[in-house]
Amino acid sequence: MSAIKNRFDLESNQPQLRDLNEILAEKDRDVLEMAGIDLEEKERSATYMHVNHGQVKCQSKQKGLEILDINQALLKYNGLKEYFWQAISPDKDDYTRLASEKIHGGYFIRVAKGVKIKEPVQTCLFIKNENIGQSVHSIVVVEEDAEVHIITGCATAHGVESALHLGVSEFYLKKNAKLTFTMIHNWGPKVEVRPRTAGILEERAEFQSNYILLKSVKSVQSCPVVYLNGQGAVARFNSILVGLPGSYINTGSKVILNAPETRAEIISRAITTGGEIIAPGFIEANSVPARGHLECKGLILNDGIIHAIPELRASKAGVELSHEAAVGKIAQEEIEYLMARGLDEEEATSTIVRGFMNVDIMGLPPKLRQSIDKIISDTEKDMF
Amino acid sequence: MLKIEDLHVKVGKRQVLKGVNLEIKAGETFILFGPNGSGKTSLLMTLMGFSGYEVTRGKIIFKGKDITHMPIYERARLGIGMSFQRPPTIHGLKTRDLVKLCARGRDIDVEALAKKVNFLEFLDRDINAGFSGGEIKRSELLQLMAQQPDLLLFDEPESGVDLENMALIGKIVKELLSGCVMQTKADLPRKQLKNMRPVSGLIITHTGYILDYVNADRGQVLLNGQLCCQGRPGDILEQISKNGYKECVRCLQ
């Protein structure tokens, strides 16, 4: 870990940034747009923006939706004892420990009881300079019967190649709460990314995670885990991963079904064009009835490695867990079928790959869906 | 429209077509008969240009162009459209989106076309995912209506189709062959007339049910990779149902 500390600047000696317009060059605006961030803040209920080591913007437009910088929240709420490091242990691993030593920021979001936020909250973790080590800790609390969609865009500035991102996230969903968490990563080619995420769900709470990684990155290693501790809770994980040459992506999901009538679904789509993708999925059931399904599909476009690791663990008679995993290539038959309709080979391949990515399953708002389509077309230039 | 000269085709090491000569004129519908394994499907696949069908001799001329070695999509763009027997499922590709792709930028009313083949509720399903035999046929016709081919290749329109759907399929095939399927949102009669164009068809049939719906002038039997027994499709069908393909074998000798 000392090597990591030497390679990256984790000290908060960067000048404090205050105005978004001042810091964002035109190209960076594109970068952020490609990470799902709407800088105009239209159709967004709140915005949190963190650049390098400090928060730049933190504002809610809606009653019942609280958004604070984590350090402020810790002060205001006396250390947030109910939530801070309650879903994850700071001793989980070296990176988590490092993240616990230095917290530059991160967001605290709380949706008040019964409040259903229609427009998404957006949060952005941005690295603007070379060799920055960024460490954020975020906490989301969705109170009883409340609902929110959070879009998190993580990106490095145009031209920044190397950086480290440590991000601890804790989610707490109370009874009947609903959280959709969409994370889009748009890093530089030598960025190392270590998110550490955990969530605790009470009765009938519903959590959906959408994770989209379509750009080059040096390494991502993450495995969010959610504990379904309340009866009838539901968790869904969807991820779309593209491994470009030079990328090492080890990212999975874990769901622990600890209460009756809980359900889990993990769906991942991995495409490599030369990178290495390790996609573990893990569902554990300790209560009945409980159901879980894990689906892990991989496509090797020309080169690269896909390692799918579906795992199921059950400790009670009567649980229903299943998985399917498949790694392959695009079937020639499918390409020729589309060619017989007049699509050339590239159009056909792109159509099949887009279908394979299955973005529709995420149920994203139309505008976000459009920006993701834009990212996909952009990525396709590097894919074929 | 289509001219096939001395066509020899190999699939792997097997010679499946051994010197096929066939001409289909603009606006003409040709019916192809033949027992299983005689090479009928191979002929259609070769005309469309699928990999695995190697032309070892002869050539295919379409609209005056030699298309023998042309890529599939260029043939499609030139006006050849094919209805597949067992099309692959493409996950995540909605039927609606594929129909739009088939139109290649032309303005079409997907829902109106889908209504014609009773396929509205399938538009948002992944293409061919769990489709029954009859549903595949309707999906293929929907795509072809959007594609507007000038030469229609149809492999067994009646297979896996119940009687009620057969009437629907027959009607649409007839429309496709008449060249006046409703295509655009503003479907003015004059425009329809302008859209009238001579469409040719090459249809494979075992049962002949499709003959009740289309005006087919000519037919032939494909036997062991060679064409024989030219005649009126109805007569050929009658012969086959009476005597099987034995007579054709004799006639070939």
Contacts between the chains, C-beta under 8 A, distances in Angstrom:
chain1	res1	chain2	res2	distance
A	331	B	88	6.3
A	332	B	51	6.4
A	333	B	88	4.8
A	334	B	88	4.8
A	334	B	90	5.4
A	336	B	50	5.6
A	336	B	51	6.6
A	336	B	72	5.8
A	337	B	84	6.8
A	337	B	87	5.6
A	337	B	88	5.5
A	337	B	90	7.4
A	338	B	90	7.6
A	338	B	98	7.7
A	338	B	101	7.4
A	339	B	71	7.1
A	339	B	72	3.9
A	339	B	73	4.3
A	339	B	76	6.8
A	340	B	48	5.6
A	340	B	50	8.0
A	340	B	72	5.5
A	340	B	73	7.7
A	340	B	76	5.5
A	340	B	81	7.8
A	340	B	82	5.5
A	340	B	84	7.7
A	341	B	76	6.1
A	341	B	98	7.1
A	341	B	101	6.2
A	341	B	102	4.8
A	341	B	143	6.2
A	341	B	147	6.1
A	342	B	73	5.6
A	342	B	76	4.1
A	342	B	77	5.0
A	342	B	101	7.7
A	342	B	102	6.9
A	342	B	104	5.2
A	342	B	147	6.7
A	343	B	73	5.9
A	343	B	101	6.2
A	344	B	71	7.7
A	344	B	73	4.8
A	345	B	71	7.7
A	345	B	73	7.3
A	347	B	101	7.9
A	348	B	73	7.7
A	351	B	90	7.7
A	351	B	93	6.2
A	351	B	101	6.9
A	352	B	90	6.0
A	352	B	93	7.1
A	354	B	92	6.9
A	354	B	93	7.7
A	355	B	90	5.4
A	355	B	91	5.7
A	355	B	92	3.0
A	355	B	93	3.9
A	355	B	126	7.4
A	356	B	91	6.5
A	356	B	92	5.7
A	357	B	92	6.8
A	358	B	91	7.0
A	358	B	92	4.3
A	360	B	92	7.1
